Amino acid sequence: MRALQSGQLRGIRDNAGNWQIEPEAVDDWMSLRRSPDRQSPAMTDGQLSVSPADTPETLSRLAVSEARVEMLTAQLSELRQDRDAWRAQAERLASERQSDLIIRPSLIERLLDRLGRRS
């Protein structure tokens, strides 16, 4: 975005506010940015090499973000367990309530006997 605003990268903004950039313009811009001593990160002993963007601040922010992801994953797991426990309890209570609502034949007979005696 800074390259577009500064004019280093040529592009046209459309009516929707999106940038239209020709591939050749991107190639030209990248060729100006590349320097012979600048290399892309390569795998060395199973780890990425440190790039200029890996400042202590970015590494710290990465560590904080990874810790936050771990915390949220654990929290999500705990919430799922709570949800399952609440669901099991609700199903159990619903089935108990339903069995309480079923009128047994002996109860009906007793009620009819009482009603019959009163009339």
C-alpha positions as CSV (number, residue, x, y, z in Angstrom):
1,M,0.0,0.0,0.0
2,R,2.8,2.4,0.8
3,A,4.4,1.6,-2.6
4,L,1.2,2.5,-4.3
5,Q,0.7,5.7,-2.3
6,S,4.3,6.8,-2.8
7,G,4.2,6.1,-6.6
8,Q,6.9,3.4,-6.5
9,L,4.3,0.9,-7.8
10,R,2.0,1.9,-10.6
11,G,-1.7,1.1,-10.2
12,I,-5.1,2.5,-10.9
13,R,-7.8,2.7,-8.2
14,D,-11.3,1.7,-9.5
15,N,-14.6,3.0,-8.4
16,A,-14.9,0.3,-5.7
17,G,-11.7,1.5,-4.1
18,N,-9.7,-1.5,-5.2
19,W,-6.3,-1.2,-6.9
20,Q,-5.8,-2.6,-10.4
21,I,-2.1,-3.4,-10.9
22,E,-0.5,-4.7,-14.0
23,P,1.8,-7.8,-13.5
24,E,4.6,-6.0,-15.4
25,A,4.4,-3.1,-12.9
26,V,4.8,-5.6,-10.0
27,D,7.8,-7.2,-11.7
28,D,9.4,-3.8,-12.2
29,W,8.8,-2.8,-8.6
30,M,10.1,-6.1,-7.3
31,S,13.3,-5.8,-9.4
32,L,14.0,-2.4,-7.8
33,R,13.5,-3.8,-4.3
34,R,15.7,-6.9,-4.8
35,S,19.3,-6.6,-3.8
36,P,22.0,-9.2,-4.3
37,D,22.6,-9.5,-0.6
38,R,18.9,-10.0,0.2
39,Q,17.9,-13.6,0.2
40,S,14.7,-15.4,0.9
41,P,14.6,-17.5,4.1
42,A,16.1,-20.9,3.5
43,M,15.7,-24.1,5.5
44,T,18.8,-24.7,7.7
45,D,18.9,-27.6,10.1
46,G,15.1,-27.8,10.1
47,Q,14.6,-24.1,11.0
48,L,14.1,-21.0,8.9
49,S,16.9,-18.6,8.9
50,V,16.3,-15.3,10.5
51,S,15.2,-12.6,8.1
52,P,15.5,-8.8,8.7
53,A,11.9,-8.8,9.6
54,D,12.6,-11.1,12.6
55,T,13.3,-8.3,15.0
56,P,12.9,-8.9,18.8
57,E,9.6,-7.1,18.6
58,T,8.2,-9.3,15.9
59,L,9.5,-12.4,17.6
60,S,7.9,-11.3,20.8
61,R,4.6,-10.6,19.1
62,L,4.8,-14.0,17.5
63,A,5.3,-15.7,20.9
64,V,2.4,-13.8,22.4
65,S,0.2,-14.8,19.5
66,E,1.2,-18.4,19.8
67,A,0.5,-18.4,23.5
68,R,-2.9,-16.8,22.8
69,V,-3.8,-19.5,20.3
70,E,-2.9,-22.2,22.8
71,M,-5.0,-20.5,25.5
72,L,-8.0,-20.1,23.2
73,T,-7.6,-23.7,22.0
74,A,-7.7,-24.9,25.6
75,Q,-10.6,-22.7,26.4
76,L,-12.5,-24.0,23.4
77,S,-11.9,-27.6,24.5
78,E,-13.1,-26.7,28.0
79,L,-16.3,-25.0,26.6
80,R,-17.0,-28.1,24.5
81,Q,-16.7,-30.3,27.5
82,D,-19.1,-28.0,29.4
83,R,-21.5,-28.0,26.5
84,D,-21.5,-31.8,26.4
85,A,-22.1,-32.1,30.1
86,W,-25.0,-29.6,30.0
87,R,-26.5,-31.4,27.0
88,A,-26.3,-34.7,28.9
89,Q,-27.9,-33.2,31.9
90,A,-30.7,-31.6,29.9
91,E,-31.4,-34.9,28.1
92,R,-31.5,-36.7,31.4
93,L,-33.9,-34.2,33.0
94,A,-36.1,-34.2,29.9
95,S,-36.4,-38.0,29.9
96,E,-37.2,-37.9,33.7
97,R,-39.8,-35.3,33.2
98,Q,-41.4,-37.2,30.4
99,S,-41.6,-40.4,32.4
100,D,-43.2,-38.4,35.3
101,L,-45.9,-37.1,32.9
102,I,-46.9,-40.6,31.8
103,I,-50.0,-41.6,33.8
104,R,-50.0,-45.1,34.9
105,P,-53.1,-47.3,34.4
106,S,-53.4,-48.0,38.1
107,L,-53.5,-44.3,38.9
108,I,-56.3,-43.8,36.3
109,E,-58.3,-46.7,37.8
110,R,-58.0,-45.2,41.3
111,L,-59.1,-41.8,40.1
112,L,-62.1,-43.3,38.3
113,D,-63.1,-45.3,41.4
114,R,-63.0,-42.2,43.5
115,L,-65.0,-40.3,40.9
116,G,-67.5,-43.1,40.7
117,R,-68.0,-43.2,44.4
118,R,-68.8,-39.5,44.6
119,S,-71.4,-39.5,42.0
